Amino acid sequence: MYELIIRNVLILDGTGTPGAVGAVAIKDGRIAAIGTIDSPAKDDIDAAGLALAPGFIDVHTHDDTTVIRSPEMLPKLSQGVTTVVVGNCGISASPVRLNGDPPDPMNLLGDAKDFVYPSFGDYRLAVEAAQPSVNVAALVGHTALRQNHLDRLDRSATPGEIESMRQELRDALANGAVGLSTGLAYASAFSSSTDEVATLAEVLAEFGAVYTTHLRSEFATILDAMDEAYRIGRHARVPVIVSHLKCAGAGNWGRSGEVIASIEAAAAHQHVGCDCYPYAASSSTLDLKQVTDEFDILITWSEPEPAMGGKLLAEIAAEWNMPLLDAARRLQPAGAVYYGMDENDVRHILGNPLTMVGSDGLPNDPLPHPRLWGTFPRVLGHYSREVKLFPLAEAVRKMTGLSAARFGLTGRGLIREGCWADLVLFDPATVTDVASFSDPAQAADGIAAVWVNGVLSYKNKQATGQRAGRFLAREHDLRAGFESSLHFQE
């Protein structure tokens, strides 16, 4: 007997093919049958009018410490996310050995007390012990490695330091890490040379792991930064994923055509992909290099001036009667939302077939960007149903099957017999993001139920309390998740 049968449901299988109405049966945590099912089940659901998709995979998160400290993971579970990839932008909770406070932007993951995983194996054990509500796959952060082995971060690593980092990266990959991430735009990694990163990336090829990168620049020199990422991938013979691809800064608006042309050209010769979030505003720590009067900057938190959280930087500067840059200095360390993108560029990048969806949400931010709670329903409701940027089945593919293939998440991201029963039941007519910039911590509408590894984990806007997530170790060569016809060119 099956444990569960979901009947009369529009099945969107994660491949991008149009959905078909049928039934899906679950047994022992996996999808046991699809189509017309006459057998009985302990639980039988008539889902007429609803759609069933593979659980959404958030490929770009900063949930490293949150999956342990707040394992219910409601911001993600409530929008249908069943798997998160942590360790992005060069910052990861492990392997980390701090000598003082975490350097910016590692402080996005928490305070010094939250970095208690000196080895990747320690982190993996902690995730398994916490058993969060979602599955967890983990990247190793380049900045995390640098702060372990360098006396200061405003320089490139020496050959000896690079070798030490390579050994630590190799150990993490042996313990199941899916790859290496960089955040080359940040001061903590900007001084690292291309050779430093490329030499580290060589280790990835030994394990068939992936290289993901927050580019050295998303502003005027973005094409050069993208070329650097491609060169690193070609040198190491590993797949490259460009993180949260965007055209940042008013002077960069309208350049998405050039950016897409660049990544498509690269993808014709090597394994390249990207992710993005469905908003025209970014969020991170307050970066003096990004302070401008060309667009609004919202302060989300400030250690020395906590009362300024929720106010625009321009308003704060006027209140203090000082220039924007001086106000920003006074606020640091702080967090900010930058309204620095053009909506047409967002649509162009999001709509490209190479693009996956990742939230880049910041769970430790007191006033988080709404992408933390709203990313995936926003793609389904706003961009697919309302804007008609792509069909519903393609929206699902960009959040499931494509993501699972790129990160080597075996048995995830598809509705197929034998796959793990990570599933989200939603109403295509009403699913929508509710989270806003002023009130971001709001669960989406239209998400009826979420199953993780066959366990009902969320229903009717409430977590069930059943946490069934697992740590997902890399199991095979991630290059297999990219088109097999592609070849590398030196």
C-alpha positions as CSV (number, residue, x, y, z in Angstrom):
1,M,0.0,0.0,0.0
2,Y,1.2,3.5,-0.8
3,E,1.6,6.0,2.0
4,L,0.1,8.9,-0.1
5,I,-1.6,9.4,-3.5
6,I,-2.1,12.9,-4.8
7,R,-4.8,12.6,-7.5
8,N,-6.3,14.8,-10.3
9,V,-3.3,17.1,-10.1
10,L,-1.4,19.0,-12.9
11,I,2.0,17.3,-12.8
12,L,4.9,19.7,-13.7
13,D,7.8,17.2,-13.7
14,G,10.7,19.7,-13.7
15,T,11.8,19.2,-17.3
16,G,10.0,22.1,-18.8
17,T,7.5,20.0,-20.7
18,P,3.9,21.0,-20.4
19,G,2.1,19.5,-17.4
20,A,-0.4,16.7,-17.6
21,V,-3.2,15.8,-15.1
22,G,-2.6,12.6,-13.3
23,A,-1.8,11.0,-10.0
24,V,1.5,10.6,-8.0
25,A,2.1,8.0,-5.3
26,I,4.6,8.1,-2.5
27,K,6.2,5.2,-0.6
28,D,9.3,5.1,1.6
29,G,10.1,8.7,0.9
30,R,10.2,8.3,-2.8
31,I,7.9,8.7,-5.8
32,A,6.6,5.2,-6.4
33,A,4.1,5.7,-9.3
34,I,2.9,8.3,-11.7
35,G,-0.2,8.4,-13.9
36,T,-3.3,6.4,-13.4
37,I,-3.2,4.7,-10.0
38,D,-5.9,2.4,-8.8
39,S,-4.1,1.1,-5.7
40,P,-5.2,2.3,-2.2
41,A,-3.2,4.6,0.0
42,K,-3.1,5.5,3.7
43,D,-3.6,9.1,2.7
44,D,-5.5,10.0,-0.5
45,I,-5.7,13.6,-1.7
46,D,-7.9,15.0,-4.5
47,A,-5.9,18.0,-5.7
48,A,-8.3,19.1,-8.5
49,G,-7.3,22.6,-9.7
50,L,-3.8,22.4,-8.2
51,A,-0.4,21.8,-9.6
52,L,2.3,19.5,-8.3
53,A,6.0,20.3,-8.9
54,P,9.3,19.0,-7.5
55,G,10.3,20.9,-4.4
56,F,12.0,24.1,-5.3
57,I,15.8,24.2,-5.0
58,D,17.2,27.5,-3.8
59,V,20.7,27.4,-5.4
60,H,21.9,30.7,-3.8
61,T,21.4,31.0,-0.1
62,H,23.2,32.3,3.0
63,D,21.4,29.8,5.3
64,D,24.6,28.2,6.5
65,T,24.0,28.8,10.2
66,T,20.3,29.2,10.0
67,V,19.7,25.5,9.1
68,I,21.2,24.6,12.4
69,R,20.0,27.5,14.7
70,S,16.5,27.7,13.2
71,P,16.0,24.3,11.6
72,E,12.2,24.8,11.0
73,M,13.4,27.0,8.0
74,L,9.9,28.6,7.6
75,P,11.0,31.4,5.2
76,K,12.0,28.7,2.7
77,L,9.6,25.9,3.5
78,S,6.6,28.3,3.2
79,Q,7.5,29.1,-0.4
80,G,7.9,25.5,-1.5
81,V,11.7,25.2,-1.1
82,T,12.8,21.7,-0.1
83,T,16.6,22.1,-0.7
84,V,19.0,25.0,-0.1
85,V,22.6,25.4,-1.4
86,V,24.6,27.2,1.3
87,G,28.2,28.7,1.3
88,N,27.7,31.2,-1.6
89,C,29.6,34.4,-2.4
90,G,32.8,33.1,-0.9
91,I,31.4,33.0,2.7
92,S,30.6,29.8,4.4
93,A,30.2,28.6,8.0
94,S,32.9,26.0,7.5
95,P,35.7,25.3,7.5
96,V,36.3,28.4,9.7
97,R,38.6,29.1,12.5
98,L,38.2,32.8,13.6
99,N,40.7,35.0,15.4
100,G,38.2,37.6,16.5
101,D,35.1,38.8,14.7
102,P,34.1,37.4,11.3
103,P,35.3,39.7,8.5
104,D,32.8,41.4,6.3
105,P,30.8,39.9,4.6
106,M,31.1,36.7,6.6
107,N,29.2,38.6,9.4
108,L,26.1,38.1,7.2
109,L,26.1,34.5,8.6
110,G,26.2,35.5,12.2
111,D,28.5,36.6,15.0
112,A,31.8,34.9,16.1
113,K,29.8,32.5,18.4
114,D,28.1,31.1,15.3
115,F,31.3,30.0,13.6
116,V,32.0,26.7,15.5
117,Y,32.8,24.4,12.6
118,P,36.6,24.2,12.1
119,S,36.3,21.5,9.5
120,F,33.7,20.8,6.9
121,G,33.0,17.4,8.5
122,D,32.1,19.2,11.7
123,Y,29.5,21.3,9.8
124,R,28.1,18.3,8.1
125,L,27.6,16.5,11.4
126,A,25.9,19.6,12.9
127,V,23.4,19.8,10.0
128,E,22.7,16.1,10.3
129,A,22.1,16.5,14.1
130,A,19.8,19.5,13.6
131,Q,17.8,17.8,10.9
132,P,16.4,20.9,9.4
133,S,13.1,20.9,7.5
134,V,14.9,21.3,4.1
135,N,17.8,19.4,2.5
136,V,21.2,21.1,2.6
137,A,24.0,21.1,0.0
138,A,27.1,23.1,0.8
139,L,29.8,25.0,-1.0
140,V,33.1,26.1,0.6
141,G,33.7,29.8,0.7
142,H,37.0,31.2,-0.7
143,T,36.9,34.1,1.8
144,A,36.4,31.5,4.6
145,L,39.6,29.7,3.5
146,R,41.5,33.0,3.1
147,Q,40.8,34.1,6.6
148,N,41.9,30.7,7.9
149,H,45.3,31.0,6.3
150,L,46.2,34.7,5.7
151,D,47.3,37.2,8.3
152,R,45.3,39.9,6.4
153,L,42.8,39.9,3.6
154,D,43.9,43.0,1.6
155,R,46.5,41.0,-0.4
156,S,46.8,38.0,-2.6
157,A,47.8,34.6,-1.0
158,T,51.4,33.3,-1.3
159,P,52.1,29.9,-2.9
160,G,52.4,28.3,0.5
161,E,49.1,29.8,1.6
162,I,47.4,28.7,-1.6
163,E,48.6,25.1,-1.0
164,S,47.2,25.2,2.6
165,M,43.9,26.4,1.2
166,R,44.0,23.6,-1.5
167,Q,44.5,21.0,1.2
168,E,41.6,22.3,3.3
169,L,39.4,22.5,0.2
170,R,40.3,18.9,-0.8
171,D,39.3,17.7,2.7
172,A,35.9,19.5,2.4
173,L,35.3,18.0,-1.0
174,A,36.1,14.6,0.3
175,N,33.5,15.1,2.9
176,G,30.8,16.0,0.4
177,A,31.1,19.7,-0.4
178,V,29.6,20.4,-3.9
179,G,32.2,23.1,-4.8
180,L,34.0,26.3,-4.2
181,S,32.4,29.8,-4.1
182,T,34.1,33.2,-4.4
183,G,33.0,36.7,-3.6
184,L,35.6,38.6,-5.5
185,A,33.8,42.0,-5.3
186,Y,34.2,42.1,-1.5
187,A,37.2,43.7,0.1
188,S,38.0,40.5,1.8
189,A,38.7,38.8,-1.5
190,F,39.1,41.6,-4.1
191,S,42.9,41.5,-3.6
192,S,43.2,37.8,-4.5
193,S,44.6,37.3,-7.9
194,T,43.0,35.3,-10.7
195,D,45.9,32.8,-10.4
196,E,45.1,32.3,-6.7
197,V,41.5,31.3,-7.5
198,A,42.4,29.3,-10.6
199,T,45.0,27.3,-8.6
200,L,42.4,26.6,-5.9
201,A,39.8,25.6,-8.5
202,E,42.2,22.9,-9.9
203,V,41.2,20.8,-6.8
204,L,37.6,20.9,-7.9
205,A,38.4,18.9,-11.0
206,E,39.7,16.0,-8.9
207,F,36.2,15.6,-7.5
208,G,34.0,16.8,-10.3
209,A,32.9,19.8,-8.2
210,V,31.6,23.2,-9.3
211,Y,33.0,26.8,-9.2
212,T,30.4,29.5,-8.3
213,T,31.3,33.1,-8.2
214,H,30.0,36.5,-7.1
215,L,31.9,38.3,-9.8
216,R,34.7,40.8,-9.2
217,S,32.4,43.4,-10.6
218,E,28.7,43.6,-11.5
219,F,29.1,47.2,-12.6
220,A,30.9,48.8,-15.5
221,T,33.6,46.1,-15.9
222,I,31.1,43.2,-15.6
223,L,32.1,41.7,-19.0
224,D,35.8,41.6,-17.8
225,A,34.7,40.0,-14.6
226,M,32.7,37.4,-16.5
227,D,35.7,36.6,-18.7
228,E,37.8,36.1,-15.6
229,A,35.3,33.5,-14.3
230,Y,35.3,31.7,-17.7
231,R,39.1,31.6,-17.7
232,I,39.2,30.1,-14.2
233,G,36.7,27.4,-15.3
234,R,38.7,26.6,-18.5
235,H,42.0,26.5,-16.6
236,A,40.6,24.1,-14.0
237,R,38.3,22.2,-16.4
238,V,35.3,22.7,-14.1
239,P,31.8,24.0,-14.5
240,V,31.2,27.7,-13.7
241,I,28.0,29.2,-12.2
242,V,27.8,33.0,-12.1
243,S,25.9,34.0,-9.0
244,H,23.0,36.5,-9.0
245,L,23.8,37.7,-12.5
246,K,22.8,41.4,-12.8
247,C,23.6,44.7,-14.3
248,A,24.2,46.8,-11.2
249,G,24.4,50.6,-11.0
250,A,22.5,53.2,-13.0
251,G,25.4,53.5,-15.5
252,N,25.0,49.8,-16.2
253,W,21.2,49.7,-16.9
254,G,20.3,48.4,-20.3
255,R,23.4,46.2,-20.7
256,S,21.7,42.8,-20.1
257,G,21.9,42.1,-23.8
258,E,25.7,42.2,-23.7
259,V,25.7,40.2,-20.5
260,I,23.5,37.5,-21.9
261,A,25.5,37.4,-25.1
262,S,28.6,36.8,-23.1
263,I,27.3,33.9,-21.1
264,E,25.7,32.3,-24.1
265,A,28.9,32.5,-26.1
266,A,30.9,31.0,-23.2
267,A,28.3,28.2,-22.7
268,A,28.8,27.1,-26.3
269,H,32.3,26.1,-25.4
270,Q,32.4,25.3,-21.7
271,H,30.2,24.4,-18.8
272,V,28.6,27.7,-17.8
273,G,25.4,28.7,-16.1
274,C,24.0,31.4,-13.8
275,D,21.4,32.2,-11.2
276,C,19.4,35.3,-10.4
277,Y,16.7,36.5,-8.1
278,P,13.4,38.1,-9.4
279,Y,13.8,41.6,-8.0
280,A,15.4,44.9,-9.2
281,A,17.0,45.5,-5.8
282,S,20.0,43.8,-4.2
283,S,21.0,43.5,-0.5
284,S,24.2,43.0,1.4
285,T,26.4,44.8,3.9
286,L,26.7,48.5,3.4
287,D,29.5,49.0,0.9
288,L,31.1,52.4,0.6
289,K,31.9,51.7,-3.0
290,Q,28.2,51.4,-3.8
291,V,27.1,54.6,-2.0
292,T,25.5,56.9,-4.6
293,D,22.6,59.3,-5.1
294,E,21.6,57.7,-8.4
295,F,19.2,55.3,-6.7
296,D,17.7,54.7,-3.2
297,I,19.7,52.8,-0.6
298,L,17.7,51.4,2.4
299,I,19.5,50.8,5.6
300,T,18.4,47.4,7.1
301,W,20.6,47.4,10.2
302,S,23.5,49.3,11.8
303,E,25.5,48.3,14.8
304,P,26.4,51.8,16.0
305,E,23.1,53.3,14.9
306,P,20.4,50.6,15.3
307,A,17.6,53.2,15.2
308,M,18.4,54.0,11.6
309,G,17.3,50.5,10.4
310,G,14.4,50.9,8.0
311,K,15.4,54.4,6.8
312,L,16.8,55.5,3.5
313,L,20.5,56.5,3.5
314,A,19.5,59.9,1.9
315,E,17.1,60.6,4.8
316,I,19.7,59.7,7.4
317,A,22.3,61.9,5.7
318,A,19.8,64.8,5.6
319,E,18.9,64.3,9.3
320,W,22.5,64.3,10.3
321,N,23.3,67.2,7.9
322,M,26.2,65.4,6.2
323,P,27.1,63.9,2.8
324,L,25.9,60.4,1.9
325,L,29.4,58.9,2.2
326,D,30.0,60.4,5.6
327,A,26.6,59.1,6.8
328,A,27.4,55.6,5.5
329,R,30.8,55.6,7.3
330,R,29.0,56.5,10.6
331,L,26.5,53.7,10.1
332,Q,29.1,50.9,9.5
333,P,29.0,48.0,10.0
334,A,25.6,48.0,8.6
335,G,23.3,46.3,6.0
336,A,21.5,47.8,3.0
337,V,19.1,47.2,0.2
338,Y,20.3,48.8,-3.1
339,Y,17.6,49.7,-5.6
340,G,20.3,49.6,-8.3
341,M,18.9,47.5,-11.1
342,D,16.6,48.1,-14.1
343,E,13.5,45.9,-14.3
344,N,14.0,45.2,-18.0
345,D,17.5,43.8,-17.3
346,V,16.1,41.6,-14.5
347,R,13.5,40.1,-17.0
348,H,16.0,39.6,-19.7
349,I,18.4,37.7,-17.4
350,L,15.7,35.8,-15.5
351,G,14.0,34.7,-18.8
352,N,17.1,33.2,-20.3
353,P,17.1,29.3,-20.5
354,L,20.6,29.2,-18.8
355,T,19.3,30.9,-15.7
356,M,18.4,29.2,-12.5
357,V,16.5,30.9,-9.6
358,G,18.2,31.6,-6.3
359,S,16.9,33.8,-3.5
360,D,20.2,35.2,-2.1
361,G,18.1,35.9,1.0
362,L,19.7,37.1,4.2
363,P,18.0,35.3,7.2
364,N,20.0,37.1,9.9
365,D,19.0,40.6,8.6
366,P,16.5,42.3,11.0
367,L,14.7,43.8,7.9
368,P,15.5,41.3,5.2
369,H,15.0,41.8,1.5
370,P,11.6,40.2,0.6
371,R,13.4,37.7,-1.6
372,L,14.1,35.7,1.6
373,W,10.3,34.8,1.8
374,G,9.0,35.5,-1.7
375,T,11.4,34.5,-4.5
376,F,9.9,31.3,-5.8
377,P,6.2,32.3,-5.6
378,R,7.1,35.6,-7.3
379,V,8.6,33.7,-10.2
380,L,5.4,31.6,-10.5
381,G,2.9,34.3,-9.9
382,H,4.3,37.6,-11.0
383,Y,6.8,36.6,-13.8
384,S,5.0,33.6,-15.2
385,R,1.3,34.1,-14.7
386,E,1.1,37.9,-14.8
387,V,4.1,39.1,-16.9
388,K,4.1,35.9,-19.0
389,L,7.9,36.0,-19.1
390,F,7.8,32.2,-19.6
391,P,5.3,29.3,-19.3
392,L,4.6,27.8,-15.9
393,A,6.4,24.6,-16.8
394,E,9.5,26.5,-17.7
395,A,9.3,28.5,-14.5
396,V,9.3,25.2,-12.6
397,R,12.2,23.8,-14.6
398,K,14.4,26.9,-13.7
399,M,13.7,26.2,-10.0
400,T,13.9,22.4,-10.0
401,G,15.3,20.2,-12.7
402,L,17.9,22.6,-14.0
403,S,19.1,23.4,-10.5
404,A,19.4,19.7,-9.5
405,A,21.3,18.9,-12.6
406,R,23.8,21.8,-12.2
407,F,24.5,20.9,-8.6
408,G,24.5,17.1,-9.0
409,L,21.5,16.6,-6.6
410,T,20.8,13.0,-7.5
411,G,17.1,12.0,-7.4
412,R,16.0,15.6,-6.8
413,G,14.3,18.2,-8.9
414,L,12.1,15.9,-11.0
415,I,8.9,14.1,-10.6
416,R,9.9,10.6,-11.8
417,E,9.5,7.2,-10.3
418,G,12.4,6.5,-7.9
419,C,13.1,10.1,-7.2
420,W,12.9,11.5,-3.7
421,A,9.5,12.8,-2.9
422,D,10.4,16.5,-2.5
423,L,7.2,18.0,-3.7
424,V,5.2,21.3,-3.6
425,L,1.4,21.5,-4.2
426,F,0.3,24.9,-5.2
427,D,-2.5,26.8,-6.9
428,P,-1.3,28.2,-10.3
429,A,-4.2,30.8,-10.3
430,T,-3.4,32.3,-6.9
431,V,0.3,31.6,-6.0
432,T,2.0,34.9,-5.3
433,D,4.6,36.5,-3.1
434,V,3.3,38.6,-0.2
435,A,6.6,39.7,1.3
436,S,7.3,43.4,0.8
437,F,10.3,45.6,1.5
438,S,8.5,47.2,4.4
439,D,7.0,44.0,5.7
440,P,9.2,41.1,4.4
441,A,8.5,38.3,6.8
442,Q,5.3,37.1,5.2
443,A,4.4,33.6,3.9
444,A,3.4,33.4,0.3
445,D,-0.2,32.7,-0.8
446,G,-1.2,29.7,-2.9
447,I,1.3,27.2,-1.5
448,A,-1.0,24.3,-0.3
449,A,1.4,21.7,0.9
450,V,5.1,20.8,0.9
451,W,6.7,17.3,1.3
452,V,10.4,16.8,2.0
453,N,11.6,13.2,1.5
454,G,8.0,12.1,1.5
455,V,7.1,13.8,4.8
456,L,4.4,16.4,4.9
457,S,6.3,19.4,6.3
458,Y,4.1,22.4,5.5
459,K,0.3,22.8,5.0
460,N,-2.1,25.8,5.0
461,K,0.6,28.3,5.9
462,Q,1.9,26.3,8.9
463,A,4.8,24.0,9.4
464,T,3.7,20.6,10.5
465,G,6.6,20.2,12.9
466,Q,7.9,17.2,11.0
467,R,11.5,17.9,9.9
468,A,12.8,15.5,7.3
469,G,15.6,17.4,5.6
470,R,19.0,15.7,4.9
471,F,22.5,16.8,4.2
472,L,23.1,16.2,0.5
473,A,26.7,15.3,-0.2
474,R,28.1,15.5,-3.7
475,E,27.8,12.0,-5.2
476,H,29.1,12.3,-8.7
477,D,30.9,14.5,-11.3
478,L,28.8,17.7,-11.6
479,R,30.0,18.1,-15.2
480,A,27.4,15.5,-16.1
481,G,24.7,18.1,-15.2
482,F,25.7,20.3,-18.1
483,E,25.2,19.4,-21.8
484,S,27.4,16.4,-22.7
485,S,28.1,17.9,-26.1
486,L,30.0,20.8,-24.7
487,H,33.7,20.7,-24.7
488,F,36.5,22.7,-23.1
489,Q,38.8,25.0,-25.0
490,E,42.0,26.3,-23.6
